């Protein structure tokens, strides 16, 4: 029982004991003293008052003693209360200060923007701020290795462990996977100590450096790329500091200058290059620094590899403060371009093949010469020279051989003329000669004759001697024109007249020639419209088999009759078609029309014959020729075996490989291939046997002389024998007499065509001929009686 309960119990026990004793003793005493009941009652009353008084005094004494202690305790409690209130006030102030400091700390932590975590010495996480939770997740109450998903590499070299061990600040970088995404963290750990300086926990500052790492990698990759690019770049790249010393150079700079990078870097430019180069660079770099803007210059340097021209871009390089601290340079070697520009300047006025003045410079020289002659009342001759049959040379021997021929002619012309005369190449195989200081046509005629004489000497092409002639047209200033264009035009007209005169001659311009030129131009204009106006038509010449006397084919021949005009002979307009390039669409029209007509005859029940059409050089050179032929056959529905394509030797010998490719394509279609006018061109038997040729047609020039001319007879029999040995069919063209036919029959020629059997016929006449031949077929025994 505690003391607080004993005191009331003692008081109650004492009161009970004293009260019981008093009552017992007082009653005894009263009964002994008081004899009467009244006295006993009175004494009982006195005894009661005495008891109350005594007990009251006793209670007072007891209460006074205890209440004095209570008052003392009250006073002590009041004093302690005041002391406690004072202490509580101080604690409140301390708490307020703590709250204020906490707010400041939280504001600082929030301002840091990094994750913060606190771990005790057992590596238990006792605090994480929100940023740390966002980065790593909420792991308060867990051990750090659980927070890091028990990744052993995290604990290897753990900065928290090291801080607990040596009490110092430690840093580390870690790569983790959070929210299924890789993250890079920078962790800074500092130990936290108690009042006694003992380490009780550790504070980790966790910074997400993923973006920084990304940009560091980007910067590293970019720097590596730029470094490789600079070293691999073929142009010199360099940087020169404001003090004139090289800061960096690339390999191309080393290659061009012959100066190693180790020597160049840190060396002033004036110690590496001549004074003039240094002075120019200092001037331009000073402008770049002063204006803080790029500058483009062209410079030339004498380098170990020779003189080089550079197109250089100079640009400012700034330091961290934005001040221009160096000048960078990128130089592009334009030496080749400079040489090319010089070459272009030369080519703009000279022919690239012969080195002679070209058309542009010719006009300049001619204008200057005309101005001079105008002021001095003199005359001037313009000679336009064109090689005869140059196209045949090109087609037969190829363009490289033709170029060699042109260069040879140019050299001979320069050697033949006076030093102050001008010879230029107008283009193709045309040359123009300007001759001044002459007043008589006789002088010009002698000069022209002397020029033609240089062609009497043969020119060797591919170990073969070739004779080339020329035609010259002459116009005189001022009689034939007073400006350059008219003089050249008239000389050109005179040259065409010389070709009409049989070539290998010269002709002066006359008004009659001018009339011929206008007629030729008019014909060219009409030809260009002939297809649109459907002025072309075809005649068909039969081809007869020697052994049976039957018509087995026909050749489609082009004819032209302008509106309300006469039929123009092929010799007059076909060369013009070839010159203008119209031959290609016209020959396509011929092939399409012939195939269409052949199909019509077949559908009408007439015998299936093969129709032959000619292909010119220009047409055969078309890349898509096989496709065009296939398209025409498809459109006309004619079977390929009923089409024969005739080519000349010069056409297929122009480009052997390309010719074989095209002929093979045509052969694969099923088209028959023949060589027309065989023997008049240039061909090699070694190549001829490689071509998929089916038919050889002996040129009519060899047929004309047989059987009387032994040379023509020998050539004809040789061609027949050769063709048979090559498994080719032989056709004789231009058979006009019975003797020719008998000779060819005796020498086993396979087929023939010519006026002896039939001239070229219109569609109607050819149809009648076939129908008649079907009713009364020609026998081989009667071949001699055919008219």
Secondary structure, 3 states (H helix, E strand, C coil): CCHHHHHHHHHHHHHHHHHHHHHHHHHHHHHHHCCCHHHHHHHHHHHHHHHHHHHHHHHHHHHHHHHHHHHHHHHHHHHHHHHHHHHHHHHHHHHHHHHHHHHHHHHHHHHHCCEEEEEECCCEEEEECHHHHHHHCCCCCCEHHHHCCCCHHHHCCCHHHHHHHHCCCEEEEEEEEECCEEEEEEEEEEEEECCCCCEEEEEEEEEECHHHHHHHHHHHHHHHHHHHHHHHCCCEEEEEECCCEEEEECHHHHHHHCCCHHHHECCEHHHCCCHHHHHHHHHHHHHHHHHCCCEEEEEEEEECCEEEEEEEEEEEEECCCCCEEEEEEEEEECHHHHHHHHHHHHHCCECCCCCCECHHHHHHHHHHHHHHHHHCCCCEEEEEEEECCHHHHHHHHCHHHHHHHHHHHHHHHHHHCCCCCEEEEEECCEEEEEEECCCCHHHHHHHHHHHHHHHHCCEEECCEEECCCEEEEEEEECCCCCCHHHHHHHHHHHHHHHHHCCCCCEEECCHHHHHHHHHHHHHHHHHHHHCCCCCEEEEEEEEEECCCCCEEEEEEEEEEECCCCCEECHHHHHHHHHHHCCHHHHHHHHHHHHHHHHHHHHHCCCCCCEEEEECCHHHHCCCCHHHHHHHHHHHHCCCHHHEEEEEEHHHHCCCHHHHHHHHHHHHHHCCEEEEEEECCCCCCHHHHCCCCCCEEEECHHHHCCCCCCHHHHHHHHHHHHHHHHCCCEEEECCCCCHHHHHHHHHCCCCEECCCCCCCCECHHHHHHHHHHHHHCCCCHHHHHHCC
